[in-house]
Amino acid sequence: MIFAVGFVAFFIGLMIYNARHRGRRQCRWRAYRQGEGSTRWTCVHCGARVEGEAGKPPTVCLRDHS
């Protein structure tokens, strides 16, 4: 019985984790520095491009916005 409760709790936790990270699941950001403080980020998976701060990659997938 305790095994079944642990099993259900594990899957509920897994579902919550996946729901929170859905927007950036496949994106892997590569930085191309353009100057002091400016960086062009390109997603290796989907090809999205965005300008941003150096050292801070985007936190959501921008596939549909580029």
PQR file of N, CA, C, O and H, with PARSE charges and radii, in Angstrom:
ATOM      1  N   MET A   1       0.822  -1.194   0.000 -0.4000 1.5000
ATOM      2  CA  MET A   1       0.000   0.000   0.000 -0.0000 2.0000
ATOM      3  C   MET A   1       0.869   1.263   0.000  0.5500 1.7000
ATOM      4  O   MET A   1       0.584   2.220  -0.719 -0.5500 1.4000
ATOM      5  N   ILE A   2       1.918   1.254   0.801 -0.4000 1.5000
ATOM      6  CA  ILE A   2       2.791   2.426   0.845 -0.0000 2.0000
ATOM      7  C   ILE A   2       3.522   2.600  -0.477  0.5500 1.7000
ATOM      8  O   ILE A   2       3.824   3.724  -0.879 -0.5500 1.4000
ATOM      9  H   ILE A   2       2.150   0.476   1.385  0.4000 1.0000
ATOM     10  N   PHE A   3       3.806   1.501  -1.150 -0.4000 1.5000
ATOM     11  CA  PHE A   3       4.435   1.559  -2.466 -0.0000 2.0000
ATOM     12  C   PHE A   3       3.509   2.253  -3.471  0.5500 1.7000
ATOM     13  O   PHE A   3       3.963   3.066  -4.276 -0.5500 1.4000
ATOM     14  H   PHE A   3       3.561   0.588  -0.823  0.4000 1.0000
ATOM     15  N   ALA A   4       2.243   1.939  -3.426 -0.4000 1.5000
ATOM     16  CA  ALA A   4       1.274   2.541  -4.346 -0.0000 2.0000
ATOM     17  C   ALA A   4       1.153   4.047  -4.107  0.5500 1.7000
ATOM     18  O   ALA A   4       1.062   4.815  -5.065 -0.5500 1.4000
ATOM     19  H   ALA A   4       1.873   1.279  -2.773  0.4000 1.0000
ATOM     20  N   VAL A   5       1.150   4.471  -2.867 -0.4000 1.5000
ATOM     21  CA  VAL A   5       1.064   5.900  -2.539 -0.0000 2.0000
ATOM     22  C   VAL A   5       2.317   6.626  -3.046  0.5500 1.7000
ATOM     23  O   VAL A   5       2.220   7.711  -3.619 -0.5500 1.4000
ATOM     24  H   VAL A   5       1.224   3.847  -2.089  0.4000 1.0000
ATOM     25  N   GLY A   6       3.481   6.029  -2.834 -0.4000 1.5000
ATOM     26  CA  GLY A   6       4.729   6.622  -3.328 -0.0000 2.0000
ATOM     27  C   GLY A   6       4.755   6.701  -4.843  0.5500 1.7000
ATOM     28  O   GLY A   6       5.232   7.686  -5.407 -0.5500 1.4000
ATOM     29  H   GLY A   6       3.561   5.147  -2.368  0.4000 1.0000
ATOM     30  N   PHE A   7       4.252   5.680  -5.501 -0.4000 1.5000
ATOM     31  CA  PHE A   7       4.196   5.631  -6.954 -0.0000 2.0000
ATOM     32  C   PHE A   7       3.302   6.742  -7.500  0.5500 1.7000
ATOM     33  O   PHE A   7       3.676   7.416  -8.459 -0.5500 1.4000
ATOM     34  H   PHE A   7       3.865   4.880  -5.043  0.4000 1.0000
ATOM     35  N   VAL A   8       2.145   6.938  -6.912 -0.4000 1.5000
ATOM     36  CA  VAL A   8       1.214   7.998  -7.332 -0.0000 2.0000
ATOM     37  C   VAL A   8       1.836   9.370  -7.066  0.5500 1.7000
ATOM     38  O   VAL A   8       1.740  10.259  -7.912 -0.5500 1.4000
ATOM     39  H   VAL A   8       1.841   6.390  -6.133  0.4000 1.0000
ATOM     40  N   ALA A   9       2.462   9.554  -5.919 -0.4000 1.5000
ATOM     41  CA  ALA A   9       3.096  10.831  -5.583 -0.0000 2.0000
ATOM     42  C   ALA A   9       4.211  11.163  -6.572  0.5500 1.7000
ATOM     43  O   ALA A   9       4.377  12.322  -6.955 -0.5500 1.4000
ATOM     44  H   ALA A   9       2.539   8.831  -5.232  0.4000 1.0000
ATOM     45  N   PHE A  10       4.971  10.161  -6.983 -0.4000 1.5000
ATOM     46  CA  PHE A  10       6.039  10.365  -7.956 -0.0000 2.0000
ATOM     47  C   PHE A  10       5.476  10.874  -9.280  0.5500 1.7000
ATOM     48  O   PHE A  10       6.004  11.832  -9.844 -0.5500 1.4000
ATOM     49  H   PHE A  10       4.837   9.220  -6.672  0.4000 1.0000
ATOM     50  N   PHE A  11       4.427  10.255  -9.777 -0.4000 1.5000
ATOM     51  CA  PHE A  11       3.850  10.666 -11.050 -0.0000 2.0000
ATOM     52  C   PHE A  11       3.181  12.029 -10.976  0.5500 1.7000
ATOM     53  O   PHE A  11       3.208  12.773 -11.956 -0.5500 1.4000
ATOM     54  H   PHE A  11       3.998   9.476  -9.319  0.4000 1.0000
ATOM     55  N   ILE A  12       2.592  12.371  -9.863 -0.4000 1.5000
ATOM     56  CA  ILE A  12       2.025  13.711  -9.701 -0.0000 2.0000
ATOM     57  C   ILE A  12       3.142  14.747  -9.722  0.5500 1.7000
ATOM     58  O   ILE A  12       3.005  15.791 -10.361 -0.5500 1.4000
ATOM     59  H   ILE A  12       2.570  11.766  -9.067  0.4000 1.0000
ATOM     60  N   GLY A  13       4.239  14.473  -9.036 -0.4000 1.5000
ATOM     61  CA  GLY A  13       5.397  15.376  -9.055 -0.0000 2.0000
ATOM     62  C   GLY A  13       5.980  15.511 -10.451  0.5500 1.7000
ATOM     63  O   GLY A  13       6.362  16.611 -10.852 -0.5500 1.4000
ATOM     64  H   GLY A  13       4.351  13.626  -8.518  0.4000 1.0000
ATOM     65  N   LEU A  14       6.055  14.432 -11.191 -0.4000 1.5000
ATOM     66  CA  LEU A  14       6.563  14.458 -12.564 -0.0000 2.0000
ATOM     67  C   LEU A  14       5.660  15.299 -13.470  0.5500 1.7000
ATOM     68  O   LEU A  14       6.154  16.049 -14.312 -0.5500 1.4000
ATOM     69  H   LEU A  14       5.745  13.538 -10.865  0.4000 1.0000
ATOM     70  N   MET A  15       4.359  15.180 -13.306 -0.4000 1.5000
ATOM     71  CA  MET A  15       3.418  15.971 -14.108 -0.0000 2.0000
ATOM     72  C   MET A  15       3.546  17.457 -13.800  0.5500 1.7000
ATOM     73  O   MET A  15       3.491  18.282 -14.712 -0.5500 1.4000
ATOM     74  H   MET A  15       3.957  14.571 -12.622  0.4000 1.0000
ATOM     75  N   ILE A  16       3.714  17.807 -12.541 -0.4000 1.5000
ATOM     76  CA  ILE A  16       3.876  19.213 -12.153 -0.0000 2.0000
ATOM     77  C   ILE A  16       5.170  19.773 -12.732  0.5500 1.7000
ATOM     78  O   ILE A  16       5.184  20.892 -13.245 -0.5500 1.4000
ATOM     79  H   ILE A  16       3.758  17.137 -11.800  0.4000 1.0000
ATOM     80  N   TYR A  17       6.253  19.011 -12.657 -0.4000 1.5000
ATOM     81  CA  TYR A  17       7.541  19.457 -13.202 -0.0000 2.0000
ATOM     82  C   TYR A  17       7.435  19.696 -14.708  0.5500 1.7000
ATOM     83  O   TYR A  17       7.907  20.718 -15.206 -0.5500 1.4000
ATOM     84  H   TYR A  17       6.242  18.102 -12.240  0.4000 1.0000
ATOM     85  N   ASN A  18       6.827  18.773 -15.429 -0.4000 1.5000
ATOM     86  CA  ASN A  18       6.693  18.916 -16.884 -0.0000 2.0000
ATOM     87  C   ASN A  18       5.802  20.088 -17.260  0.5500 1.7000
ATOM     88  O   ASN A  18       6.062  20.755 -18.262 -0.5500 1.4000
ATOM     89  H   ASN A  18       6.443  17.942 -15.025  0.4000 1.0000
ATOM     90  N   ALA A  19       4.784  20.351 -16.502 -0.4000 1.5000
ATOM     91  CA  ALA A  19       3.891  21.476 -16.795 -0.0000 2.0000
ATOM     92  C   ALA A  19       4.613  22.811 -16.612  0.5500 1.7000
ATOM     93  O   ALA A  19       4.360  23.755 -17.360 -0.5500 1.4000
ATOM     94  H   ALA A  19       4.572  19.810 -15.689  0.4000 1.0000
ATOM     95  N   ARG A  20       5.494  22.897 -15.642 -0.4000 1.5000
ATOM     96  CA  ARG A  20       6.212  24.143 -15.377 -0.0000 2.0000
ATOM     97  C   ARG A  20       7.292  24.421 -16.411  0.5500 1.7000
ATOM     98  O   ARG A  20       7.653  25.580 -16.618 -0.5500 1.4000
ATOM     99  H   ARG A  20       5.699  22.129 -15.035  0.4000 1.0000
ATOM    100  N   HIS A  21       7.816  23.393 -17.063 -0.4000 1.5000
ATOM    101  CA  HIS A  21       8.919  23.553 -18.000 -0.0000 2.0000
ATOM    102  C   HIS A  21       8.505  23.325 -19.453  0.5500 1.7000
ATOM    103  O   HIS A  21       9.362  23.117 -20.312 -0.5500 1.4000
ATOM    104  H   HIS A  21       7.523  22.452 -16.895  0.4000 1.0000
ATOM    105  N   ARG A  22       7.228  23.360 -19.733 -0.4000 1.5000
ATOM    106  CA  ARG A  22       6.726  23.089 -21.087 -0.0000 2.0000
ATOM    107  C   ARG A  22       7.217  24.110 -22.104  0.5500 1.7000
ATOM    108  O   ARG A  22       7.524  23.742 -23.238 -0.5500 1.4000
ATOM    109  H   ARG A  22       6.531  23.529 -19.036  0.4000 1.0000
ATOM    110  N   GLY A  23       7.298  25.381 -21.730 -0.4000 1.5000
ATOM    111  CA  GLY A  23       7.642  26.441 -22.669 -0.0000 2.0000
ATOM    112  C   GLY A  23       9.069  26.449 -23.147  0.5500 1.7000
ATOM    113  O   GLY A  23       9.371  27.120 -24.134 -0.5500 1.4000
ATOM    114  H   GLY A  23       7.049  25.681 -20.809  0.4000 1.0000
ATOM    115  N   ARG A  24       9.949  25.744 -22.505 -0.4000 1.5000
ATOM    116  CA  ARG A  24      11.352  25.739 -22.922 -0.0000 2.0000
ATOM    117  C   ARG A  24      11.930  24.334 -22.962  0.5500 1.7000
ATOM    118  O   ARG A  24      13.131  24.145 -22.773 -0.5500 1.4000
ATOM    119  H   ARG A  24       9.704  25.198 -21.704  0.4000 1.0000
ATOM    120  N   ARG A  25      11.105  23.384 -23.200 -0.4000 1.5000
ATOM    121  CA  ARG A  25      11.511  21.986 -23.128 -0.0000 2.0000
ATOM    122  C   ARG A  25      12.654  21.646 -24.074  0.5500 1.7000
ATOM    123  O   ARG A  25      13.620  21.014 -23.646 -0.5500 1.4000
ATOM    124  H   ARG A  25      10.129  23.537 -23.354  0.4000 1.0000
ATOM    125  N   GLN A  26      12.582  22.037 -25.335 -0.4000 1.5000
ATOM    126  CA  GLN A  26      13.572  21.628 -26.322 -0.0000 2.0000
ATOM    127  C   GLN A  26      14.642  22.680 -26.617  0.5500 1.7000
ATOM    128  O   GLN A  26      15.659  22.351 -27.228 -0.5500 1.4000
ATOM    129  H   GLN A  26      11.797  22.550 -25.682  0.4000 1.0000
ATOM    130  N   CYS A  27      14.447  23.918 -26.207 -0.4000 1.5000
ATOM    131  CA  CYS A  27      15.376  24.981 -26.580 -0.0000 2.0000
ATOM    132  C   CYS A  27      16.715  24.866 -25.863  0.5500 1.7000
ATOM    133  O   CYS A  27      16.780  24.661 -24.651 -0.5500 1.4000
ATOM    134  H   CYS A  27      13.621  24.185 -25.711  0.4000 1.0000
ATOM    135  N   ARG A  28      17.778  25.005 -26.645 -0.4000 1.5000
ATOM    136  CA  ARG A  28      19.145  25.052 -26.131 -0.0000 2.0000
ATOM    137  C   ARG A  28      19.776  26.294 -26.742  0.5500 1.7000
ATOM    138  O   ARG A  28      19.978  26.361 -27.954 -0.5500 1.4000
ATOM    139  H   ARG A  28      17.725  25.171 -27.630  0.4000 1.0000
ATOM    140  N   TRP A  29      20.087  27.279 -25.903 -0.4000 1.5000
ATOM    141  CA  TRP A  29      20.500  28.584 -26.387 -0.0000 2.0000
ATOM    142  C   TRP A  29      22.014  28.686 -26.521  0.5500 1.7000
ATOM    143  O   TRP A  29      22.757  28.276 -25.628 -0.5500 1.4000
ATOM    144  H   TRP A  29      19.923  27.225 -24.918  0.4000 1.0000
ATOM    145  N   ARG A  30      22.461  29.235 -27.645 -0.4000 1.5000
ATOM    146  CA  ARG A  30      23.877  29.481 -27.908 -0.0000 2.0000
ATOM    147  C   ARG A  30      24.068  30.990 -28.009  0.5500 1.7000
ATOM    148  O   ARG A  30      23.314  31.674 -28.702 -0.5500 1.4000
ATOM    149  H   ARG A  30      21.858  29.568 -28.370  0.4000 1.0000
ATOM    150  N   ALA A  31      25.075  31.501 -27.316 -0.4000 1.5000
ATOM    151  CA  ALA A  31      25.322  32.944 -27.275 -0.0000 2.0000
ATOM    152  C   ALA A  31      26.337  33.358 -28.338  0.5500 1.7000
ATOM    153  O   ALA A  31      27.356  32.695 -28.534 -0.5500 1.4000
ATOM    154  H   ALA A  31      25.687  30.946 -26.753  0.4000 1.0000
ATOM    155  N   TYR A  32      26.041  34.465 -29.020 -0.4000 1.5000
ATOM    156  CA  TYR A  32      26.969  35.090 -29.952 -0.0000 2.0000
ATOM    157  C   TYR A  32      27.143  36.527 -29.480  0.5500 1.7000
ATOM    158  O   TYR A  32      26.246  37.355 -29.643 -0.5500 1.4000
ATOM    159  H   TYR A  32      25.213  35.003 -28.861  0.4000 1.0000
ATOM    160  N   ARG A  33      28.291  36.816 -28.899 -0.4000 1.5000
ATOM    161  CA  ARG A  33      28.534  38.146 -28.334 -0.0000 2.0000
ATOM    162  C   ARG A  33      28.703  39.168 -29.457  0.5500 1.7000
ATOM    163  O   ARG A  33      29.385  38.914 -30.450 -0.5500 1.4000
ATOM    164  H   ARG A  33      29.019  36.144 -28.767  0.4000 1.0000
ATOM    165  N   GLN A  34      28.065  40.335 -29.281 -0.4000 1.5000
ATOM    166  CA  GLN A  34      28.119  41.379 -30.294 -0.0000 2.0000
ATOM    167  C   GLN A  34      28.777  42.652 -29.780  0.5500 1.7000
ATOM    168  O   GLN A  34      28.972  43.591 -30.553 -0.5500 1.4000
ATOM    169  H   GLN A  34      27.510  40.542 -28.475  0.4000 1.0000
ATOM    170  N   GLY A  35      29.106  42.707 -28.566 -0.4000 1.5000
ATOM    171  CA  GLY A  35      29.700  43.911 -27.990 -0.0000 2.0000
ATOM    172  C   GLY A  35      29.550  43.847 -26.487  0.5500 1.7000
ATOM    173  O   GLY A  35      29.141  42.823 -25.939 -0.5500 1.4000
ATOM    174  H   GLY A  35      28.948  41.944 -27.939  0.4000 1.0000
ATOM    175  N   GLU A  36      29.874  44.914 -25.836 -0.4000 1.5000
ATOM    176  CA  GLU A  36      29.807  44.933 -24.379 -0.0000 2.0000
ATOM    177  C   GLU A  36      28.350  44.933 -23.908  0.5500 1.7000
ATOM    178  O   GLU A  36      27.607  45.884 -24.153 -0.5500 1.4000
ATOM    179  H   GLU A  36      30.206  45.746 -26.281  0.4000 1.0000
ATOM    180  N   GLY A  37      27.960  43.867 -23.237 -0.4000 1.5000
ATOM    181  CA  GLY A  37      26.624  43.771 -22.669 -0.0000 2.0000
ATOM    182  C   GLY A  37      25.538  43.298 -23.617  0.5500 1.7000
ATOM    183  O   GLY A  37      24.411  43.058 -23.185 -0.5500 1.4000
ATOM    184  H   GLY A  37      28.563  43.095 -23.038  0.4000 1.0000
ATOM    185  N   SER A  38      25.848  43.160 -24.899 -0.4000 1.5000
ATOM    186  CA  SER A  38      24.840  42.740 -25.873 -0.0000 2.0000
ATOM    187  C   SER A  38      25.184  41.357 -26.421  0.5500 1.7000
ATOM    188  O   SER A  38      26.334  41.083 -26.767 -0.5500 1.4000
ATOM    189  H   SER A  38      26.764  43.356 -25.250  0.4000 1.0000
ATOM    190  N   THR A  39      24.197  40.509 -26.493 -0.4000 1.5000
ATOM    191  CA  THR A  39      24.398  39.148 -26.985 -0.0000 2.0000
ATOM    192  C   THR A  39      23.214  38.746 -27.854  0.5500 1.7000
ATOM    193  O   THR A  39      22.065  39.050 -27.532 -0.5500 1.4000
ATOM    194  H   THR A  39      23.263  40.732 -26.213  0.4000 1.0000
ATOM    195  N   ARG A  40      23.500  38.066 -28.949 -0.4000 1.5000
ATOM    196  CA  ARG A  40      22.447  37.487 -29.786 -0.0000 2.0000
ATOM    197  C   ARG A  40      22.352  36.015 -29.407  0.5500 1.7000
ATOM    198  O   ARG A  40      23.338  35.284 -29.503 -0.5500 1.4000
ATOM    199  H   ARG A  40      24.433  37.819 -29.210  0.4000 1.0000
ATOM    200  N   TRP A  41      21.179  35.579 -28.981 -0.4000 1.5000
ATOM    201  CA  TRP A  41      20.942  34.194 -28.582 -0.0000 2.0000
ATOM    202  C   TRP A  41      20.254  33.460 -29.726  0.5500 1.7000
ATOM    203  O   TRP A  41      19.286  33.961 -30.298 -0.5500 1.4000
ATOM    204  H   TRP A  41      20.378  36.173 -28.904  0.4000 1.0000
ATOM    205  N   THR A  42      20.756  32.269 -30.059 -0.4000 1.5000
ATOM    206  CA  THR A  42      20.162  31.430 -31.100 -0.0000 2.0000
ATOM    207  C   THR A  42      19.873  30.063 -30.510  0.5500 1.7000
ATOM    208  O   THR A  42      20.734  29.450 -29.879 -0.5500 1.4000
ATOM    209  H   THR A  42      21.543  31.862 -29.594  0.4000 1.0000
ATOM    210  N   CYS A  43      18.656  29.592 -30.722 -0.4000 1.5000
ATOM    211  CA  CYS A  43      18.275  28.265 -30.240 -0.0000 2.0000
ATOM    212  C   CYS A  43      18.794  27.223 -31.215  0.5500 1.7000
ATOM    213  O   CYS A  43      18.518  27.289 -32.413 -0.5500 1.4000
ATOM    214  H   CYS A  43      17.956  30.090 -31.234  0.4000 1.0000
ATOM    215  N   VAL A  44      19.539  26.269 -30.701 -0.4000 1.5000
ATOM    216  CA  VAL A  44      20.113  25.214 -31.526 -0.0000 2.0000
ATOM    217  C   VAL A  44      19.016  24.286 -32.045  0.5500 1.7000
ATOM    218  O   VAL A  44      19.143  23.737 -33.140 -0.5500 1.4000
ATOM    219  H   VAL A  44      19.763  26.216 -29.728  0.4000 1.0000
ATOM    220  N   HIS A  45      17.961  24.105 -31.289 -0.4000 1.5000
ATOM    221  CA  HIS A  45      16.899  23.164 -31.656 -0.0000 2.0000
ATOM    222  C   HIS A  45      15.946  23.722 -32.712  0.5500 1.7000
ATOM    223  O   HIS A  45      15.685  23.068 -33.721 -0.5500 1.4000
ATOM    224  H   HIS A  45      17.857  24.551 -30.400  0.4000 1.0000
ATOM    225  N   CYS A  46      15.425  24.935 -32.481 -0.4000 1.5000
ATOM    226  CA  CYS A  46      14.379  25.439 -33.373 -0.0000 2.0000
ATOM    227  C   CYS A  46      14.829  26.608 -34.246  0.5500 1.7000
ATOM    228  O   CYS A  46      14.105  26.983 -35.169 -0.5500 1.4000
ATOM    229  H   CYS A  46      15.637  25.467 -31.661  0.4000 1.0000
ATOM    230  N   GLY A  47      15.991  27.194 -33.990 -0.4000 1.5000
ATOM    231  CA  GLY A  47      16.506  28.272 -34.821 -0.0000 2.0000
ATOM    232  C   GLY A  47      16.020  29.661 -34.463  0.5500 1.7000
ATOM    233  O   GLY A  47      16.318  30.612 -35.185 -0.5500 1.4000
ATOM    234  H   GLY A  47      16.579  26.890 -33.241  0.4000 1.0000
ATOM    235  N   ALA A  48      15.283  29.813 -33.376 -0.4000 1.5000
ATOM    236  CA  ALA A  48      14.795  31.139 -32.967 -0.0000 2.0000
ATOM    237  C   ALA A  48      15.987  32.020 -32.593  0.5500 1.7000
ATOM    238  O   ALA A  48      16.973  31.542 -32.032 -0.5500 1.4000
ATOM    239  H   ALA A  48      15.040  29.040 -32.790  0.4000 1.0000
ATOM    240  N   ARG A  49      15.882  33.317 -32.911 -0.4000 1.5000
ATOM    241  CA  ARG A  49      16.944  34.270 -32.583 -0.0000 2.0000
ATOM    242  C   ARG A  49      16.358  35.435 -31.802  0.5500 1.7000
ATOM    243  O   ARG A  49      15.254  35.902 -32.081 -0.5500 1.4000
ATOM    244  H   ARG A  49      15.081  33.705 -33.367  0.4000 1.0000
ATOM    245  N   VAL A  50      17.130  35.899 -30.804 -0.4000 1.5000
ATOM    246  CA  VAL A  50      16.674  37.012 -29.982 -0.0000 2.0000
ATOM    247  C   VAL A  50      17.892  37.744 -29.413  0.5500 1.7000
ATOM    248  O   VAL A  50      18.924  37.134 -29.134 -0.5500 1.4000
ATOM    249  H   VAL A  50      18.027  35.519 -30.577  0.4000 1.0000
ATOM    250  N   GLU A  51      17.753  39.063 -29.247 -0.4000 1.5000
ATOM    251  CA  GLU A  51      18.791  39.875 -28.609 -0.0000 2.0000
ATOM    252  C   GLU A  51      18.553  39.883 -27.110  0.5500 1.7000
ATOM    253  O   GLU A  51      17.408  39.843 -26.660 -0.5500 1.4000
ATOM    254  H   GLU A  51      16.914  39.559 -29.474  0.4000 1.0000
ATOM    255  N   GLY A  52      19.635  39.934 -26.331 -0.4000 1.5000
ATOM    256  CA  GLY A  52      19.454  39.965 -24.890 -0.0000 2.0000
ATOM    257  C   GLY A  52      20.731  40.286 -24.156  0.5500 1.7000
ATOM    258  O   GLY A  52      21.746  40.632 -24.760 -0.5500 1.4000
ATOM    259  H   GLY A  52      20.565  39.966 -26.696  0.4000 1.0000
ATOM    260  N   GLU A  53      20.666  40.166 -22.844 -0.4000 1.5000
ATOM    261  CA  GLU A  53      21.810  40.431 -21.984 -0.0000 2.0000
ATOM    262  C   GLU A  53      22.805  39.286 -22.049  0.5500 1.7000
ATOM    263  O   GLU A  53      22.430  38.127 -22.227 -0.5500 1.4000
ATOM    264  H   GLU A  53      19.842  39.885 -22.353  0.4000 1.0000
ATOM    265  N   ALA A  54      24.072  39.623 -21.904 -0.4000 1.5000
ATOM    266  CA  ALA A  54      25.118  38.607 -21.867 -0.0000 2.0000
ATOM    267  C   ALA A  54      24.977  37.774 -20.602  0.5500 1.7000
ATOM    268  O   ALA A  54      24.772  38.315 -19.515 -0.5500 1.4000
ATOM    269  H   ALA A  54      24.377  40.565 -21.759  0.4000 1.0000
ATOM    270  N   GLY A  55      25.086  36.472 -20.742 -0.4000 1.5000
ATOM    271  CA  GLY A  55      25.020  35.575 -19.600 -0.0000 2.0000
ATOM    272  C   GLY A  55      23.633  35.204 -19.127  0.5500 1.7000
ATOM    273  O   GLY A  55      23.498  34.438 -18.173 -0.5500 1.4000
ATOM    274  H   GLY A  55      25.252  36.033 -21.625  0.4000 1.0000
ATOM    275  N   LYS A  56      22.592  35.727 -19.767 -0.4000 1.5000
ATOM    276  CA  LYS A  56      21.209  35.432 -19.362 -0.0000 2.0000
ATOM    277  C   LYS A  56      20.402  34.954 -20.563  0.5500 1.7000
ATOM    278  O   LYS A  56      19.775  35.767 -21.243 -0.5500 1.4000
ATOM    279  H   LYS A  56      22.702  36.350 -20.541  0.4000 1.0000
ATOM    280  N   PRO A  57      20.403  33.653 -20.838 -0.5600 1.5000
ATOM    281  CA  PRO A  57      19.642  33.148 -21.981  0.2800 2.0000
ATOM    282  C   PRO A  57      18.138  33.285 -21.755  0.5500 1.7000
ATOM    283  O   PRO A  57      17.695  33.376 -20.610 -0.5500 1.4000
ATOM    284  N   PRO A  58      17.351  33.301 -22.822 -0.5600 1.5000
ATOM    285  CA  PRO A  58      15.897  33.366 -22.689  0.2800 2.0000
ATOM    286  C   PRO A  58      15.372  32.181 -21.883  0.5500 1.7000
ATOM    287  O   PRO A  58      15.985  31.113 -21.867 -0.5500 1.4000
ATOM    288  N   THR A  59      14.251  32.371 -21.224 -0.4000 1.5000
ATOM    289  CA  THR A  59      13.699  31.314 -20.373 -0.0000 2.0000
ATOM    290  C   THR A  59      12.501  30.613 -20.997  0.5500 1.7000
ATOM    291  O   THR A  59      11.991  29.647 -20.429 -0.5500 1.4000
ATOM    292  H   THR A  59      13.753  33.238 -21.237  0.4000 1.0000
ATOM    293  N   VAL A  60      12.042  31.080 -22.154 -0.4000 1.5000
ATOM    294  CA  VAL A  60      10.910  30.445 -22.826 -0.0000 2.0000
ATOM    295  C   VAL A  60      11.287  30.152 -24.276  0.5500 1.7000
ATOM    296  O   VAL A  60      12.179  30.788 -24.838 -0.5500 1.4000
ATOM    297  H   VAL A  60      12.457  31.864 -22.615  0.4000 1.0000
ATOM    298  N   CYS A  61      10.610  29.203 -24.859 -0.4000 1.5000
ATOM    299  CA  CYS A  61      10.828  28.873 -26.266 -0.0000 2.0000
ATOM    300  C   CYS A  61      10.220  29.974 -27.123  0.5500 1.7000
ATOM    301  O   CYS A  61       9.068  30.358 -26.921 -0.5500 1.4000
ATOM    302  H   CYS A  61       9.885  28.687 -24.402  0.4000 1.0000
ATOM    303  N   LEU A  62      10.980  30.476 -28.066 -0.4000 1.5000
ATOM    304  CA  LEU A  62      10.520  31.563 -28.925 -0.0000 2.0000
ATOM    305  C   LEU A  62      10.307  31.087 -30.362  0.5500 1.7000
ATOM    306  O   LEU A  62      10.343  31.893 -31.292 -0.5500 1.4000
ATOM    307  H   LEU A  62      11.916  30.164 -28.230  0.4000 1.0000
ATOM    308  N   ARG A  63      10.091  29.821 -30.545 -0.4000 1.5000
ATOM    309  CA  ARG A  63       9.940  29.225 -31.875 -0.0000 2.0000
ATOM    310  C   ARG A  63       8.839  29.899 -32.686  0.5500 1.7000
ATOM    311  O   ARG A  63       9.022  30.154 -33.876 -0.5500 1.4000
ATOM    312  H   ARG A  63      10.062  29.166 -29.790  0.4000 1.0000
ATOM    313  N   ASP A  64       7.711  30.188 -32.069 -0.4000 1.5000
ATOM    314  CA  ASP A  64       6.582  30.771 -32.788 -0.0000 2.0000
ATOM    315  C   ASP A  64       6.670  32.286 -32.917  0.5500 1.7000
ATOM    316  O   ASP A  64       5.815  32.894 -33.561 -0.5500 1.4000
ATOM    317  H   ASP A  64       7.562  29.981 -31.102  0.4000 1.0000
ATOM    318  N   HIS A  65       7.689  32.911 -32.319 -0.4000 1.5000
ATOM    319  CA  HIS A  65       7.789  34.368 -32.292 -0.0000 2.0000
ATOM    320  C   HIS A  65       8.908  34.919 -33.158  0.5500 1.7000
ATOM    321  O   HIS A  65       9.060  36.137 -33.254 -0.5500 1.4000
ATOM    322  H   HIS A  65       8.384  32.416 -31.796  0.4000 1.0000
ATOM    323  N   SER A  66       9.698  34.054 -33.794 -0.4000 1.5000
ATOM    324  CA  SER A  66      10.821  34.574 -34.583 -0.0000 2.0000
ATOM    325  C   SER A  66      10.605  34.401 -36.060  0.5500 1.7000
ATOM    326  O   SER A  66      11.458  34.788 -36.858 -0.5500 1.4000
ATOM    327  H   SER A  66       9.574  33.065 -33.716  0.4000 1.0000
TER
END
